[in-house]
Amino acid sequence: MRPFRALTLTALLLTSLCLSVQNVAWGQVKTAAELVEAVNNGQPNATVRVAAGTFELSASLRPRMGMKLKGAGIGKTIIRNTASWAPGNAGLSNDEGAQKAAIACNSYLVDLGENTTDVSLSEMTLTGPQLHGAICGITPHRLELMHLEIKHFLWAGLRTFIMDGAHIHDNFFEDAGGKSGVTTGSSGGGLFLTYTKDANIHDNRFKRSAGNDYYGIKGREARNVRIHHNSIETDFAIEFPFENDHVVEIDHNYLGGTISIPKYGGGTFPAGSHSFHVHHNYFKTSYAFEYHRGGIEIDHNLFDFPTTGDYGNLISGFDQSPASQGGTSMHDNLIHNPGRGLYWNEGIYNNFAFFNNHVIAETTVTPRTEGLFDFRPERNGMSTDWKTIEIRDNIFDCRGTSRPLLRNEPSRAAVIENNTFINIKDSANHPNRDTGKKKGPLEGLAYRLGASEEWTVKDWTISKSQAITPQGGAGGTGTLGGAGGMIGAGGMIGTGGMIGTGGMIGTGGTNTGGSAPSIDPVGGNAGASVDNAGTTGNPASSDHGSGSCSVIRLRASKAQPYGWMVAFAVLLLLRRRGRRNT
């Protein structure tokens, strides 16, 4: 009886462990009909595993609460629309972003409905040239999109209205919007997010075909949102206009287009904080910023523009109303070839500080001869408060064509001191008092950026990063994911796992006198519960994409702790029984 009891207790332990892994769906769906049935009529918190193949849908998938949709990999599992399901442009000209009623989620491949919680999609390609987009949701909570290829849609890869807690990472967007032919009103984007808070958007790639333009990341009102380590090759890389955005961090991105963040009247921002903090990025277009907004900090970026692309000012503002609070702090940047100039604004903008930057302006194709700064002395009965305009502790170096610092005489009343002027045409007009402080950036630039940290910035240069070896992924294929899954070779249950050959219970495990393998929290040999900790540079790479680690993200259901409690109790029973038998 003792072997039978031990086997029974082991079975109970296995059962309790399996119960703690939220309603895992063990099979794979292999046809479009099975996919629709599993998703639209499945159980909440189920995992729907989609086999390799092409799945054509005639209507949207409607995931249930907590549902996980996981394919066999990008380019292997392909979900698209049938030829007969083609809503086209209907309603898109009304989708300016501010009205929920203007969004037609039933014209997207995946319709999250309203108030859906903890849904995730991963490891598949989504495409639909006749559809509005890939994924749409109204007030989704804790949505996760990872290792997806989203391409060839009319309006948006992801369209949301009021979203919180989203995690969007390691995806590839190509022509995911901008093909609608809508010529009035707004235009779509790879991510089109209206009213978003507490979101983390990283390690995504946004690309477009020649002649097709769309926004990379756009939205209205972001609160506590971080956009980092993305590679965005669209004309407008990031746009958040019109609303009072608070605590938005944009860092370590490769930006092939403009950041557009205008707000009429300048907007508001939290006291002692910022609206947007833009740092440690690479900018490649001279029309780098478009805004008339307060609470901006721009630091430790490399702006590197070709002399043939001299059409833009680095910062442009088109709002003629005075910015109520104003406020830009721009410091410790390296700026190469600033096109028309560094700053131009139609309206009154106070509290502008430009300090500890190094600017090199070479002769451009035009060539440009304007002053580097254009502040508006007066507009609509208002005047600039010159004591709040500071240009100090910088290095300005015009190589070839000499250029003035300022574009108008009244701007000379600004605080201009302790700068190094090289070939600056109007340098004699500025007292430029020497304060003895360091001129130029206080430190050099050295960081990695872009998706999977594919680029390295070292002072004035940018180059492809060397390959990074990720720490995760040594475990085998498991039920809860690809390499290093919870159940399977290298997982918690199976060869090298907690239970099974070499595990805590089973051949070579604790019960037979062997030692249990360590469980590496970053996805090492024992296999952490993380999907596809793969090689750097692939959209289906490690969870963060940087290759540094594979982060464990198990979202537990309310019942999950009880499964582990049962497992612990069974282990105690086994231990006591072992003592009695010795």
C-alpha positions as CSV (number, residue, x, y, z in Angstrom):
1,M,0.0,0.0,0.0
2,R,2.9,2.4,0.7
3,P,3.9,2.7,-3.0
4,F,0.2,3.3,-3.9
5,R,-0.1,5.9,-1.2
6,A,3.0,7.7,-2.3
7,L,1.7,7.6,-5.9
8,T,-1.6,9.0,-4.8
9,L,0.0,11.8,-2.8
10,T,2.2,12.6,-5.8
11,A,-0.9,12.7,-8.0
12,L,-2.5,15.1,-5.6
13,L,0.5,17.3,-5.7
14,L,0.5,17.4,-9.5
15,T,-3.2,18.2,-9.4
16,S,-2.8,21.0,-7.0
17,L,0.1,22.5,-9.0
18,C,-2.0,22.3,-12.1
19,L,-4.9,24.0,-10.4
20,S,-2.7,26.9,-9.5
21,V,-1.9,27.5,-13.2
22,Q,-5.0,29.3,-14.3
23,N,-7.2,26.9,-16.3
24,V,-4.6,26.0,-18.8
25,A,-6.0,24.7,-22.1
26,W,-3.8,21.7,-23.0
27,G,-4.8,21.3,-26.6
28,Q,-4.3,23.4,-29.7
29,V,-7.0,24.9,-32.0
30,K,-6.2,24.0,-35.6
31,T,-9.1,25.5,-37.6
32,A,-10.8,28.9,-37.7
33,A,-14.0,27.4,-36.4
34,E,-12.2,25.9,-33.4
35,L,-10.5,29.3,-32.8
36,V,-13.8,31.2,-32.8
37,E,-15.4,28.6,-30.5
38,A,-12.4,28.5,-28.0
39,V,-12.2,32.3,-27.8
40,N,-15.8,33.5,-28.1
41,N,-17.3,30.7,-26.0
42,G,-14.4,29.7,-23.9
43,Q,-14.0,29.9,-20.1
44,P,-12.6,33.0,-18.5
45,N,-8.9,32.8,-17.6
46,A,-8.4,30.0,-20.2
47,T,-5.2,29.7,-22.3
48,V,-6.0,29.2,-26.0
49,R,-3.1,27.8,-27.9
50,V,-3.3,28.3,-31.6
51,A,-1.5,26.0,-33.9
52,A,0.6,27.0,-36.9
53,G,-1.4,27.9,-40.0
54,T,-3.6,30.6,-41.4
55,F,-6.9,31.3,-39.7
56,E,-9.4,33.4,-41.7
57,L,-12.2,35.1,-39.7
58,S,-15.5,36.5,-40.9
59,A,-16.1,38.4,-37.6
60,S,-14.1,39.6,-34.6
61,L,-12.7,37.3,-31.9
62,R,-14.1,38.3,-28.5
63,P,-11.8,37.1,-25.7
64,R,-13.2,36.5,-22.2
65,M,-11.8,37.9,-19.0
66,G,-8.3,36.8,-18.3
67,M,-8.0,34.8,-21.5
68,K,-4.5,34.2,-23.0
69,L,-4.2,33.7,-26.8
70,K,-0.9,32.2,-27.8
71,G,0.2,31.2,-31.3
72,A,3.0,29.1,-32.6
73,G,5.1,32.1,-33.5
74,I,5.3,35.2,-35.7
75,G,4.8,34.1,-39.3
76,K,3.7,30.6,-38.2
77,T,0.3,31.4,-36.8
78,I,-1.5,34.0,-39.0
79,I,-4.9,35.4,-38.3
80,R,-6.6,37.5,-40.9
81,N,-10.0,38.4,-42.3
82,T,-11.9,36.6,-45.1
83,A,-12.4,38.5,-48.3
84,S,-16.1,38.9,-47.6
85,W,-15.4,40.7,-44.3
86,A,-14.3,44.1,-45.5
87,P,-15.8,47.1,-43.5
88,G,-13.4,49.5,-45.3
89,N,-13.3,53.1,-44.3
90,A,-16.7,53.3,-42.8
91,G,-16.7,55.7,-39.8
92,L,-12.9,56.3,-39.8
93,S,-13.2,60.0,-40.6
94,N,-15.1,60.5,-37.3
95,D,-12.4,58.8,-35.2
96,E,-10.6,61.8,-33.8
97,G,-10.0,60.0,-30.6
98,A,-12.2,61.8,-28.2
99,Q,-15.5,60.0,-28.6
100,K,-16.1,56.3,-27.7
101,A,-19.0,56.1,-30.1
102,A,-16.8,56.8,-33.1
103,I,-14.8,53.7,-32.6
104,A,-16.0,50.5,-34.4
105,C,-14.4,47.7,-32.5
106,N,-16.3,45.1,-34.5
107,S,-14.2,46.2,-37.5
108,Y,-11.1,44.9,-35.8
109,L,-9.7,41.3,-35.8
110,V,-10.0,41.2,-32.0
111,D,-12.7,43.0,-30.2
112,L,-12.1,43.2,-26.5
113,G,-15.5,44.7,-25.8
114,E,-15.7,46.8,-22.6
115,N,-14.0,46.4,-19.3
116,T,-12.1,43.3,-20.2
117,T,-9.4,42.4,-17.7
118,D,-6.0,40.6,-18.0
119,V,-6.3,39.6,-21.7
120,S,-3.0,38.8,-23.5
121,L,-2.1,37.9,-27.1
122,S,1.3,36.6,-28.1
123,E,3.3,34.7,-30.7
124,M,1.3,35.3,-33.9
125,T,0.9,37.5,-37.0
126,L,-2.3,39.7,-37.3
127,T,-3.1,41.2,-40.7
128,G,-6.2,42.6,-42.4
129,P,-5.9,45.1,-45.2
130,Q,-9.7,45.7,-45.4
131,L,-10.1,46.0,-41.6
132,H,-9.8,49.0,-39.3
133,G,-7.2,47.3,-37.3
134,A,-5.9,44.4,-35.3
135,I,-7.1,44.8,-31.7
136,C,-9.7,47.2,-30.2
137,G,-11.0,47.7,-26.7
138,I,-13.0,50.1,-24.6
139,T,-11.7,50.4,-21.0
140,P,-9.5,47.3,-21.1
141,H,-7.5,46.7,-17.9
142,R,-4.0,45.2,-17.8
143,L,-3.9,44.2,-21.4
144,E,-0.6,42.6,-22.5
145,L,0.5,42.3,-26.1
146,M,3.9,40.6,-26.8
147,H,5.7,39.0,-29.6
148,L,3.1,40.0,-32.2
149,E,3.5,41.0,-35.8
150,I,0.8,43.5,-36.7
151,K,0.8,44.6,-40.3
152,H,-1.3,46.0,-43.2
153,F,-4.4,47.6,-41.5
154,L,-6.4,50.6,-42.5
155,W,-6.3,52.6,-39.2
156,A,-4.5,51.2,-36.1
157,G,-2.7,48.1,-34.9
158,L,-4.2,48.7,-31.4
159,R,-7.1,51.1,-30.8
160,T,-8.2,51.7,-27.2
161,F,-10.4,54.2,-25.3
162,I,-9.6,54.6,-21.6
163,M,-7.0,52.0,-20.8
164,D,-5.0,51.3,-17.7
165,G,-2.1,49.0,-16.7
166,A,-1.2,47.9,-20.3
167,H,2.0,46.2,-21.1
168,I,2.9,46.3,-24.8
169,H,6.3,45.0,-25.7
170,D,8.4,43.1,-28.2
171,N,6.0,43.6,-31.1
172,F,6.5,44.5,-34.8
173,F,4.2,47.0,-36.5
174,E,4.4,47.5,-40.3
175,D,1.9,49.7,-42.2
176,A,-0.5,49.2,-39.2
177,G,-2.5,52.2,-40.2
178,G,-2.5,55.1,-42.7
179,K,-3.9,53.1,-45.6
180,S,-7.5,54.3,-45.1
181,G,-7.5,57.0,-47.7
182,V,-9.2,59.3,-45.2
183,T,-8.1,62.8,-46.1
184,T,-9.8,64.9,-43.5
185,G,-9.6,64.8,-39.7
186,S,-7.3,62.6,-37.9
187,S,-5.2,59.7,-39.0
188,G,-4.4,56.3,-37.5
189,G,-1.3,54.8,-35.9
190,G,0.4,51.6,-34.9
191,L,-0.9,52.3,-31.4
192,F,-3.9,54.7,-31.1
193,L,-4.5,55.2,-27.4
194,T,-7.1,57.6,-26.0
195,Y,-6.9,58.3,-22.3
196,T,-4.2,55.9,-21.1
197,K,-2.6,55.6,-17.7
198,D,0.0,53.3,-16.0
199,A,1.2,51.8,-19.3
200,N,4.6,50.4,-20.2
201,I,5.4,50.4,-23.9
202,H,8.8,49.0,-24.9
203,D,10.9,47.1,-27.3
204,N,8.5,47.5,-30.2
205,R,9.4,48.2,-33.9
206,F,7.4,50.5,-36.1
207,K,8.1,50.5,-39.8
208,R,6.4,51.7,-42.9
209,S,6.6,51.1,-46.6
210,A,7.6,53.8,-49.1
211,G,4.6,56.1,-49.7
212,N,2.6,54.9,-46.7
213,D,2.6,57.1,-43.7
214,Y,1.1,56.6,-40.3
215,Y,1.9,57.5,-36.7
216,G,4.0,55.1,-34.6
217,I,2.4,55.8,-31.2
218,K,-0.4,58.3,-30.9
219,G,-3.0,59.1,-28.4
220,R,-4.9,61.7,-26.3
221,E,-4.0,62.2,-22.6
222,A,-1.4,59.9,-21.1
223,R,-0.8,59.7,-17.4
224,N,2.1,57.8,-15.8
225,V,3.1,56.2,-19.1
226,R,6.6,55.1,-20.1
227,I,7.6,54.7,-23.8
228,H,11.1,53.3,-24.0
229,H,13.5,51.1,-26.0
230,N,11.4,51.3,-29.2
231,S,12.6,51.7,-32.8
232,I,10.1,53.9,-34.6
233,E,10.6,54.7,-38.3
234,T,7.5,56.7,-39.1
235,D,7.2,60.4,-40.1
236,F,5.5,61.2,-36.8
237,A,7.0,58.8,-34.2
238,I,4.9,59.8,-31.2
239,E,2.0,62.2,-30.9
240,F,-0.1,63.1,-27.8
241,P,-1.9,66.4,-28.6
242,F,-4.7,68.5,-27.0
243,E,-4.9,67.1,-23.5
244,N,-3.2,67.6,-20.1
245,D,-0.6,64.8,-20.2
246,H,1.2,64.1,-16.9
247,V,4.4,62.2,-16.1
248,V,5.1,60.7,-19.5
249,E,8.6,59.4,-19.9
250,I,10.0,58.9,-23.4
251,D,13.5,57.4,-23.3
252,H,16.0,55.2,-25.1
253,N,14.1,55.2,-28.3
254,Y,15.3,55.3,-31.9
255,L,13.2,58.0,-33.4
256,G,13.0,58.4,-37.2
257,G,10.2,61.0,-36.9
258,T,8.8,63.9,-34.9
259,I,7.5,63.9,-31.3
260,S,4.3,66.0,-31.5
261,I,2.8,67.1,-28.2
262,P,1.0,70.4,-28.6
263,K,-1.5,71.7,-26.1
264,Y,-3.5,74.9,-26.5
265,G,-2.5,77.4,-23.9
266,G,0.4,75.2,-22.7
267,G,-1.7,72.9,-20.4
268,T,-1.1,71.9,-16.8
269,F,1.3,69.5,-15.2
270,P,1.9,68.3,-11.6
271,A,3.7,70.6,-9.3
272,G,7.4,69.5,-9.0
273,S,7.0,67.1,-11.9
274,H,6.7,67.2,-15.6
275,S,4.3,66.6,-18.5
276,F,6.9,64.9,-20.7
277,H,10.5,63.9,-19.8
278,V,12.4,63.0,-23.0
279,H,15.8,61.6,-22.5
280,H,18.5,59.3,-23.8
281,N,17.0,59.0,-27.3
282,Y,18.3,59.3,-30.8
283,F,16.6,61.8,-33.2
284,K,17.3,61.7,-37.0
285,T,15.0,64.4,-38.3
286,S,15.5,68.1,-38.0
287,Y,11.8,68.6,-37.3
288,A,12.2,66.8,-34.0
289,F,9.6,68.4,-31.7
290,E,6.3,70.1,-32.2
291,Y,4.7,71.6,-29.1
292,H,3.5,74.6,-27.2
293,R,3.3,73.0,-23.8
294,G,4.6,73.4,-20.3
295,G,6.5,71.1,-18.1
296,I,8.9,69.7,-20.7
297,E,12.4,68.3,-19.9
298,I,14.7,67.3,-22.7
299,D,18.1,65.9,-21.8
300,H,20.9,63.5,-22.8
301,N,19.7,63.0,-26.3
302,L,21.7,62.7,-29.5
303,F,20.2,64.9,-32.3
304,D,22.0,64.0,-35.5
305,F,20.5,65.5,-38.7
306,P,21.8,65.3,-42.2
307,T,22.7,68.6,-43.9
308,T,20.3,67.7,-46.7
309,G,17.4,67.6,-44.2
310,D,17.4,71.2,-43.1
311,Y,13.7,71.9,-43.4
312,G,12.8,71.9,-39.7
313,N,13.4,73.7,-36.4
314,L,14.4,71.3,-33.7
315,I,11.5,72.7,-31.6
316,S,8.5,74.3,-33.4
317,G,5.4,75.8,-31.8
318,F,2.3,76.9,-33.8
319,D,0.0,78.0,-31.0
320,Q,-0.4,81.8,-30.9
321,S,-1.9,81.8,-27.4
322,P,0.5,82.4,-24.5
323,A,1.6,79.2,-22.7
324,S,0.0,79.7,-19.3
325,Q,2.8,78.0,-17.4
326,G,5.4,77.5,-20.1
327,G,8.5,75.6,-19.1
328,T,11.1,73.8,-21.1
329,S,14.4,72.6,-19.6
330,M,16.7,71.4,-22.3
331,H,20.2,70.4,-21.2
332,D,23.1,68.0,-21.7
333,N,22.2,67.2,-25.3
334,L,24.5,66.8,-28.4
335,I,22.9,68.5,-31.4
336,H,24.4,68.1,-34.9
337,N,23.0,70.2,-37.8
338,P,19.8,71.8,-36.4
339,G,18.3,72.7,-39.8
340,R,16.5,76.0,-39.7
341,G,17.4,76.4,-36.1
342,L,16.9,75.2,-32.5
343,Y,13.7,77.0,-31.4
344,W,10.8,78.8,-33.1
345,N,7.3,79.6,-31.7
346,E,4.4,81.6,-33.0
347,G,3.2,82.5,-29.5
348,I,4.6,83.7,-26.2
349,Y,6.5,81.0,-24.3
350,N,8.2,81.8,-21.1
351,N,10.5,79.8,-18.7
352,F,12.7,78.4,-21.4
353,A,16.1,77.2,-20.3
354,F,18.7,76.0,-22.8
355,F,21.9,75.0,-20.9
356,N,24.9,72.7,-21.0
357,N,24.3,71.6,-24.6
358,H,26.8,71.3,-27.4
359,V,25.6,72.4,-30.9
360,I,27.5,71.9,-34.1
361,A,25.9,73.6,-37.2
362,E,27.5,72.7,-40.5
363,T,26.6,74.4,-43.8
364,T,23.4,72.9,-45.0
365,V,22.1,72.3,-48.5
366,T,19.9,75.4,-48.6
367,P,22.1,76.9,-47.0
368,R,20.5,78.0,-43.8
369,T,21.5,81.4,-42.4
370,E,18.8,82.1,-39.9
371,G,19.4,82.7,-36.2
372,L,19.3,79.6,-34.1
373,F,16.6,80.9,-31.7
374,D,13.4,82.7,-32.6
375,F,11.4,83.9,-29.6
376,R,8.3,85.9,-30.2
377,P,8.6,89.3,-28.5
378,E,4.9,90.1,-28.6
379,R,1.7,88.4,-29.6
380,N,-1.9,89.3,-29.1
381,G,-1.1,92.0,-26.5
382,M,1.3,89.8,-24.5
383,S,5.1,90.1,-24.3
384,T,7.8,87.6,-23.5
385,D,9.3,87.8,-20.0
386,W,12.9,87.9,-21.1
387,K,14.3,87.2,-17.6
388,T,12.8,83.7,-17.8
389,I,14.6,82.9,-21.1
390,E,18.1,81.4,-20.4
391,I,20.8,80.4,-22.8
392,R,23.8,79.6,-20.8
393,D,26.8,77.2,-20.4
394,N,26.6,75.9,-24.0
395,I,29.0,75.4,-26.8
396,F,27.8,76.8,-30.2
397,D,30.0,75.9,-33.2
398,C,29.0,77.0,-36.7
399,R,31.2,75.3,-39.2
400,G,31.4,76.9,-42.6
401,T,28.4,79.3,-42.9
402,S,28.3,81.7,-39.9
403,R,24.9,82.0,-38.3
404,P,23.5,84.4,-35.6
405,L,22.4,83.2,-32.3
406,L,19.1,85.1,-32.3
407,R,16.6,86.1,-35.1
408,N,15.4,89.4,-33.6
409,E,16.7,92.3,-31.7
410,P,14.4,92.2,-28.6
411,S,15.6,88.6,-27.8
412,R,18.9,90.1,-26.7
413,A,17.2,90.9,-23.4
414,A,17.3,87.2,-22.5
415,V,19.8,85.8,-20.0
416,I,22.7,84.8,-22.2
417,E,25.9,83.9,-20.4
418,N,28.9,81.6,-20.1
419,N,28.6,80.2,-23.6
420,T,31.4,79.3,-26.1
421,F,30.7,81.0,-29.4
422,I,32.5,79.7,-32.5
423,N,31.7,81.5,-35.8
424,I,28.4,83.0,-34.3
425,K,27.7,86.0,-36.4
426,D,26.1,88.2,-33.6
427,S,28.3,87.0,-30.7
428,A,29.6,90.6,-30.1
429,N,26.0,91.7,-29.3
430,H,25.8,89.5,-26.2
431,P,27.6,90.3,-23.0
432,N,27.9,86.5,-22.4
433,R,29.4,86.9,-18.9
434,D,31.9,84.2,-18.0
435,T,30.7,82.5,-14.7
436,G,33.5,79.9,-14.6
437,K,31.0,77.0,-14.8
438,K,31.5,74.1,-17.2
439,K,30.4,74.8,-20.8
440,G,28.8,72.0,-22.8
441,P,27.3,68.8,-21.4
442,L,28.3,67.9,-17.9
443,E,29.0,64.3,-19.0
444,G,29.3,62.4,-22.2
445,L,26.6,60.3,-23.8
446,A,26.9,56.5,-23.5
447,Y,23.8,54.3,-23.7
448,R,22.0,51.6,-25.7
449,L,18.6,52.3,-27.2
450,G,15.9,51.0,-29.6
451,A,14.1,47.7,-29.6
452,S,16.3,45.0,-28.0
453,E,18.9,47.8,-27.4
454,E,19.9,47.3,-31.0
455,W,21.7,50.7,-31.2
456,T,24.6,52.1,-29.1
457,V,25.2,55.9,-28.7
458,K,28.7,57.0,-27.7
459,D,28.9,60.8,-27.7
460,W,28.4,62.0,-31.3
461,T,28.2,58.5,-32.9
462,I,25.5,55.9,-33.2
463,S,26.2,52.3,-34.2
464,K,24.7,48.8,-34.2
465,S,25.1,47.2,-30.8
466,Q,27.0,43.9,-30.5
467,A,24.8,40.9,-29.9
468,I,23.8,40.4,-26.3
469,T,23.5,36.8,-24.9
470,P,20.2,36.6,-22.9
471,Q,20.4,34.9,-19.5
472,G,17.1,33.0,-20.0
473,G,15.8,30.3,-22.2
474,A,17.9,27.2,-21.4
475,G,14.8,25.2,-20.3
476,G,12.9,23.1,-22.8
477,T,9.5,23.6,-24.3
478,G,6.7,23.7,-21.6
479,T,3.0,24.0,-21.5
480,L,3.0,27.6,-20.3
481,G,5.2,28.9,-23.0
482,G,8.1,28.2,-25.3
483,A,11.6,27.8,-24.0
484,G,11.7,27.3,-20.2
485,G,8.0,26.8,-19.7
486,M,6.5,25.7,-16.3
487,I,5.5,22.2,-17.5
488,G,7.9,20.3,-19.8
489,A,11.6,19.8,-20.3
490,G,13.4,22.2,-18.1
491,G,10.1,23.4,-16.5
492,M,8.6,22.9,-13.1
493,I,7.1,19.6,-14.0
494,G,9.2,17.4,-16.3
495,T,12.8,16.7,-17.1
496,G,15.0,18.9,-14.9
497,G,11.9,20.4,-13.2
498,M,10.6,20.3,-9.7
499,I,8.7,17.1,-10.4
500,G,10.1,14.5,-12.8
501,T,13.5,13.3,-13.9
502,G,16.1,15.3,-11.9
503,G,13.4,17.2,-10.1
504,M,12.5,17.5,-6.4
505,I,10.1,14.5,-6.7
506,G,11.0,11.7,-9.1
507,T,14.0,10.0,-10.5
508,G,17.1,11.7,-9.2
509,G,14.9,14.0,-7.1
510,T,14.5,14.5,-3.4
511,N,12.6,11.3,-2.8
512,T,15.4,9.1,-4.3
513,G,18.3,10.9,-2.7
514,G,19.2,13.2,-5.6
515,S,19.6,16.9,-5.4
516,A,17.0,19.3,-6.8
517,P,18.1,21.7,-9.5
518,S,18.0,25.3,-8.7
519,I,15.2,27.4,-10.1
520,D,16.6,30.4,-11.8
521,P,14.4,33.5,-11.3
522,V,15.6,34.9,-14.6
523,G,14.8,31.8,-16.7
524,G,18.0,29.8,-16.5
525,N,18.6,26.0,-16.6
526,A,15.6,25.0,-14.5
527,G,13.3,27.2,-16.7
528,A,11.3,30.1,-15.4
529,S,7.7,30.6,-16.3
530,V,8.4,32.9,-19.1
531,D,7.7,32.5,-22.8
532,N,10.4,32.5,-25.5
533,A,13.5,33.9,-23.9
534,G,15.1,34.0,-27.3
535,T,17.9,35.8,-29.0
536,T,18.4,39.5,-29.1
537,G,17.2,41.4,-32.2
538,N,14.1,39.2,-32.8
539,P,10.6,40.6,-32.0
540,A,10.0,37.2,-30.4
541,S,12.9,37.6,-28.0
542,S,13.2,37.9,-24.2
543,D,10.4,39.5,-22.2
544,H,12.2,42.9,-22.0
545,G,14.0,42.4,-25.3
546,S,17.3,43.8,-24.0
547,G,18.7,40.3,-23.5
548,S,19.5,41.1,-19.9
549,C,17.0,38.9,-18.3
550,S,13.7,37.1,-18.8
551,V,11.2,38.6,-16.3
552,I,8.7,36.3,-14.7
553,R,5.2,37.6,-15.0
554,L,2.7,35.2,-13.5
555,R,-0.6,36.9,-13.0
556,A,-2.3,34.8,-10.3
557,S,-6.0,34.2,-10.1
558,K,-7.6,34.5,-6.7
559,A,-7.7,30.7,-6.4
560,Q,-4.0,30.3,-7.2
561,P,-2.5,30.6,-3.6
562,Y,-4.7,27.8,-2.4
563,G,-3.2,25.4,-5.0
564,W,0.2,26.1,-3.7
565,M,-1.0,25.7,-0.1
566,V,-2.3,22.3,-0.9
567,A,1.0,21.4,-2.6
568,F,3.0,22.5,0.5
569,A,0.7,20.4,2.7
570,V,1.3,17.3,0.5
571,L,5.0,17.9,0.7
572,L,4.8,18.0,4.5
573,L,2.9,14.7,4.5
574,L,5.5,13.0,2.3
575,R,8.3,14.3,4.5
576,R,6.6,12.9,7.7
577,R,5.9,9.6,6.0
578,G,9.5,9.3,4.9
579,R,10.6,9.8,8.6
580,R,8.3,7.1,9.8
581,N,9.7,4.6,7.3
582,T,13.3,5.2,8.3
